[in-house]
Amino acid sequence: MKNYLLLVFAFLSMVVAGNAQETLPLTLQEALNYSLENNVNVKNAQLETLISKATVKETTAEGLPQVNGSYEFNYNPSIPVMFLPNEPPFGDPSIPGDVIPARFGLSYSSSLGANLRQMIFDGSFFVGLRAAKTYRQLTDLDLVKTENDVIESVKKAYFGVLVNEERIRLSESNLARIDSLLEETRALNEAGFAEKIDVSRIQVQRNNTYSQLERSLTALEVSKQVLKLQMGLPMEYDVELVETLLELNPIDEINALMVDEGIERVEVSQLETNLELTRLDLKNNHAQYMPSIDFVANAQRSGAGNTMDAVFNSDNWFGSSLLGVSMSIPIFDGLSKSARIQKNRIQLQQLENQRFFLNESIKNEVFTAKTNLKNDLNILRVQQENLDLAQEVYDMAKIKYNEGVGSNLEVTEANADLIEAEINYLSALYDGLVAKVDLEKALGLLKTNNLN
């Protein structure tokens, strides 16, 4: 389904420039699938995982042979002078003074070489390699956390669109009902069976309902823009949601969620990984007290001459090479490593405190989410009952009014109560859906429950 939806979007993107705004039918599942492919935050988190993979390769490369080549070509406009003592065996009685100036070198010189260095032992390298792999695990967890956040945002935005659509439907239904009542009352007023105040009272209610409809229409457009932004869908498209609030609120799923113990939250795994990274940083600072050993090899050929042609004469080129082992022994660094070790230990204490607080916060979050959902479900049942009663009262008031045994005021008040009951029911239904999302998040089931 996800691939099919992406193909549809790709096709529409080719024709949208020349056509009117395209409308895409969208289920909640399709919206979630699309957002996990196109949301900017998810894309950046996915790119961060690629960066972490490259970091592992980069760190591994430090332990592989490092080979560098070099080439030099030099011209000495003035060859440096060296001074020799004017005494045997270099002495020259014909030269006055204690020293003899001598020029050592040629006008042109060139060299070509290669250098090889291979790590034999470096404690920091092996710790760094483990840290790079752990960092990669952290970016994978960050991606999961980002996907959870996107799922939460998209679901709530999707519900917001549905609520506004339902408000529009109810407002239009209410407006039609009030228009009918207004027309009947005007006719009765003209016939002398109703007062002018009855007409005005209904007209005021009609104006209020019309204003509510206009606000709902505006809120719908804004909520659609929010949904498209969370999904990563271009604003040029319009969306048409093909599900209803009731379809997304199955009671058996909610009851199962209320008794679910949940799984380990990704935030806990993130904190554990950060603890491991800090421990590795501590090991790295300890490892820097140990010496590092490298194997080195060097090969070079050099040539020189007083003319440029002579420099490139093979007879004037000579080779040299070197093989050896290099050891670097840390002796004293002004206690900087000691300070870093002390800082690592304090950071570990901070993370331990954060872990304790996170675990307690999750317990509180689960308790609060379950309590809120239970309360919202109770409110929803009450509001459903209240809506049914309000509809029944309105129907009875309308019958009495039509039969001439009820007043216009009674019908108007019953209609106002019915509108209020409808609004309260929609709010309770939306709150229940949001509370369900919050509980899924608290239990760590947000991605599991919505992408099966």
N, C-alpha and C positions, 0 to 999 in steps of 0.2 A: 504493500500500500504506500509505503514511504517513497519508493522509487517511482511509482506511478504518479504520485503527487508532484514530485520534482520534475518529471517529464512534462506534466501539465503546465507547471510554472515556467519551465524553459520555453515551451511553445508560446505561451501567452506573452512572455517578455519580448518576443520578436515582433509581435503585432500591436503591442499596447501603444506604441508611439503614434500610430496612425488611426487608432480606434478610440471609441469612448472607453470610459473606465470599466475594466473587466471585473466581474463579480465571481468570486471563487467560493463554492460550497465547501464548508469546513466542519469536520467533527472535532471534538476535543482531542482525540488520539492523533488525528492528522496535524492539528495545530502543535501538539507536543513534539511529534516527530520532525516537523519542519523546523521548529525553533532550535532543536538540538543539532541541526545541520547549518543553520543560518544566523542564529543569534551571535552578535559581535563578541560578547563575553565568552561564549563557548568556543568560538573560532580562536580567540586569543589564548584561551586555556589549552586548546589543542596544539597551537603553535608553541606554547611553552613546553609541552611534553617533547616536541621535536628538538627544541633547544637543549633540554636536559639530556636527550640521547646523544646529541652532538658534543655535549660537555663530557660525557663518559668517554667518548672516542678521543676527545682532546686530552683528557687526563691520562688515558691509556697510552697515548702517543709519547708522553714524556718518558716512559720507561723503555721505549724502542730506540734503536740506534739513531743518533742525530748526525747527519752528514752535511757538511758545508764546503762549498768550493770558493776559491778566491783567485783573483787575477790582479796584478799590479803592473803599471808601466810608469816609470819616473824619468824625469829629465832634470839634471842638475846644471843650471846656468853657471853656478859657481861651486866648484867642488870644495867641500869643507877642508880646512887645514888642521893638521895635527902637529904637535910640537914634540921633538925628540931631543934628548940631552946632547949637547955638543961635546961629547967625550967618547972615547973608544967604547964599543967598536963602531959607533955611529959618528964619531967626531970628524970634523973637517977643519983643519987648521986655517984654510983659506976663508972660512966664514967667521967673521967676528961675532962675539956674543956667546951666551951660555946655552942657547937652544938652536935647533935646526928646524925650520918650517918644512913640513912635508904634506903633500896632498895624497890621500888614499881614496880611491874611488874613480869611477868613470862617469862620463856625461850622461849616458843612457843605461837604464837597468830595467829588467822586467822579471816577473815571477808568476808561476802558475802552481796552485797547490790544492789539496783536499784535506779536510780534517774530519775525523770520526771520533765521536764520544758516545760511549755506551754505559748506562748506569749499571753498577754492580750491586750496590746497596744504598738505599735511602729510605729510612723509616717513614718519612712524611709522604713518600709516593704511595705506599701501600694503604696508608690511612686515607689519603686523598682519593684513591680509587674507590674505596668503600664509600666514602662520603659522596662521591659523584653518583654512584649507583643508588644510594639512599635518597639523594636529591631527586633523582628520576622517579623514585617511588612517590615522593612528596608531590611532584607535579601531576602524577596520575591521580592522586587523591584530591588535589586542587581542581582537577577537571571534573571529578565526580561531584565535588561540592558546588562548583559552578553550574553543572547540569541540574542539580537539585534546586538551586536558587532560581534557575530559569523555569523549571517545571512549576515551581510554586507561583512565580510571577505570571506565567502564561495561564495557568488554571484560574487564578483569581481574576485576571483580566478577561478571560473567556466568560466566567460567571457574571462579571460586571456588564458585559454586552448583553447577555441573556436577560438579566434583570431589567435593563433599560428597554429591551424589546418588549418584555412582558408589561412593563409600566405603560409603554405606548399603546399596547393592545387594550389594556384595561382603561386607559384614558379615552381612547377612541370609543370603546363600548359605553363608558359613562357619558361621554359627550352625546352619543346618539340617543341614549336613554333620556338625558336631560333635555335635548332638543325636542324629543317627542312630548315630554311633559310640558315644556314651555309652549309648544304649539297648541296643546290641548287647553292649557290654562288661559292663553290669549283668546282662544275661541270662547271659553266660558266667560271671560271678562267682557268680551264684546257682546255676549248674549245676556250679560247682567247677572250671571251666576257666580262670578268670582270677582274679588276686589283687585284693584291695580297693584296693591302691595304684594299680593300673591305672585303676580307676574314679575315684579321687580325682584322679589326674593329668589325666584328661580333663575332670573337673568344674572344675578350676582353669582349664584352657584355655577351657572354655565360659564361665565367669564373666568372664574377660578379654575374650573376644569380645563378650559382651553389653555390657560397659562401653564397649567401643569403639563399638558400635552406638549406645548412648545419647549418647555424645559427638558422634558424627557427626550424629545427629538434631538436637541442639542447635546444632551448627555450621552445619547447613543453614538453620535458621530465622534465625540471625544473618546469614549471608551473603545471604539473600533480603532482609532488611531493609536491608543495605548496598546491594544492587543497586537496590532501590526508591528509596533516598535519592539515589543518584547519578543515577538516571533522572528524579527529580522526580515519581515516582508516589506517590499517597497511600498511607499505610501500611494503609488499610482493605482494599486489594486483596491478593490472593495471586497469585503468578506460577507458571506451569508452563513450563519451558524445553523446547522441542520438538526441540532439536538435541543431539548427543552430542559429546564431546571429539574423537573420531576424525574426525567430519565437519568439524570446524573446524580440522583440522590437515593439509590436503592437502600432500603432499610436493612436488608440482610447483610449487606457489606458493612454498613455502619455498626451493626451489632457485633460483627466479627472483629471489627477494628477496636471496639471498646474493651475487649478481653485479650487483645494481642499484646504480647510482652515486648515486641519490637526486636531490632537487631542493633549491633554496635553502630553508633553514629559515625559518619565520616570525619566529623570534627575531632572525635577521640583518636582516630587513626592519624589524623594530621598532627595532633599534639604529640603522640607517641613518636612519630617520625622526626619531629623537631627535637625531641629529647635525644633520639639516637644521633642526629646531626651534631648536637652540642657535645655529646659524649665523644664523638669522633674528633671534633675540634679539640677537645681536651687531650685525647691521645696524640693528636698531631703535634700539639705544643710540647708534650712530653718527648715525642720522638725527635724533636729538633735538638735535643741535648746529645743525641747520638751522632757519630761521624757519618759522612756520606762518602762513598767510594765509587770512582768512575774509571773505566778503561778508556785511554786516549790513544789515538794513532794519527800520525801526520805524514803526508808525502808531499814533496815540493820540488819543483825544478826552477832554477834561476839562471838568468843570462845577463850579460852587460857588454858594453862597448863604447868607444868614443864617438861612434857614428850610429845613426839609426839603423842602417843596414847591418851593422855588425851585431846589433842586439838580437836580431832574428836569425843569425847564423847558428846552426845546430852545434858547431864546434865550440861555441861560447856558452852553451847551456850545460848545467851540471845538476844532478839530482841529489836529494837528501830525504831521509825518512826518520820517523820517531815512533816508538812504541813505549807505552808506560801506563802506570796506574797513579791516579790522583786521589788524594784523601783530604777532605776538609773536616777539621776538628773544631767545633765550637768551644771557645774558652770562656769568654765573658762578653755579655751583650748589654750590660747596664741593667740587668734584672728585668728586661722586657718580656722574656718568656715566662718568668715567674709571675709577672703582673697579668699576662694573658691567661695563665692557668688559674689564677685567683678569680679572674673575671668569668671564666668558664664555669667554675664551681658555683658562683653566685647565680649565673644564668640557669644552671640546673635546678637550684633551689626555687627560682622563680617559676620554672616550668612545672615543677612538682606541685607548687601551690596552684598554678593554673589548672593542672590536671584534676586536683581535688575539687576545685571550684566548678570546673566543667561538668564533672560527674554529678555533683549536687544540683547544678543548674538543669541538667538534662532530666533528673528525677522530678524536679519542680515543674519543668516544662511539660513533661508527660502528664503529671497530675493535673496541672492547670488546663491542658488541652482536653483531657478526658472530661474534666468537670465542666468546661465551657461547652463541649459538644453535647453532653448530657443535658445541660441547662437549655441549650439552643433547641434541642429536640423537643423538650417539654414545652418550650415557648411556641415552637412550630405547631405542636398538636393543639395548644390552646388557641393560637391564631387561626388554625384551620376550622376549629369549632366556632370561633367567633365570626369568621367569614360566613360560614353556613347559616348561623343565626341572623347575621345582618342581612343576608340575602332573603331569608324567610320573613324577617320583619318588613323589609322593603316590599316584597311581593304582597304581603297582607295589607300594608298601608295603601299600596296602589289599587288593590281590589276594592278596599273600603272607599277610597276616593272616587273610583269609577262608578261605584254604586250609590254615591251621594251620601254615605254615612261617615266619611272621614274627611279631614281637612287637608288643605294644600300644605300647610305647615308641617303636618305629620309626615307627608310624603317627602317633603324637602329634607327634613331632619333624618328620616330613614335612609335617604339617598346619600346624605353626607356621611352617616355612620357606615354605610356600605363601602364608600370610597376609602374611608379611613381604615376599615378592616382589610380591604384589598391591599393597601399600601403596607400595613403592618404585617400581613401574611407574606408579601414578597420580601420584605426586609428580614423576616425570620427565616425564610427559605434560603436567602443569600447568606445570612449569618451561619446557618447550619452547614452549608457547603464550604464556607471559609474555615469554619471550625474543624471540619473533616480534613481539610488540607493541612491545617496546623497540627493536627494529631498525627497524620502520616509523617510529617516532617519531624515531630518530636520522637516518634518511634523509629526513625531512620528508614521508613518504608516508602518515601515519596517517589523515588525512581523505580523501586521494585514493583510497586502497586500500579504504576501508570505506564510502564513500558513492557509489559509482559506480552 
